[in-house]
Amino acid sequence: MQVQFNSDSSVMGTENVAARIEAKVRDKLARFEDRLTRLEVHVRDDNARKGGADDKACTIEARPRGGRAIGVTEHAATVDDAARLAAATLAQRLERHFGKSERHGHDPRPDKVI
């Protein structure tokens, strides 16, 4: 599973922040690793220099194999907290997504035969 990290100019996009958030997200979503092709993590500061409560946001988009992208966005006071919340929410959504496809016993997008 490939992880792509993006940040805006108002969030420190250093290697340390990217590595720390990527490790948290990978840890939380490890059980889905064989079912996902890519994760895109976007962090931003909605208010930039102004500050404010819960102004940091993290959006995570997961790409399941053979399926449509699933994305979540969470807000918090710090980038790390926003990433933790987004990873937890995405884990719940992926659990529902993969649970439904297993219960129905078919591929989510079968190939058409003509």
SULJOJO-V431268 format. One record per run of one state. SS is the DSSP state (H for helix, E for strand, C for the rest). FROM is the first residue (numbers start at 1). LEN is the number of residues. If there is no record, write none. Layout:
BEGIN
{{SS:FROM:LEN} {SS:FROM:LEN}}
END
This chain:
BEGIN
{{C:1:1} {E:2:6} {C:8:7} {H:15:14} {C:29:1} {H:30:6} {E:36:10} {C:46:2} {H:48:3} {C:51:5} {E:56:9} {C:65:4} {E:69:8} {C:77:2} {H:79:26} {C:105:10}}
END
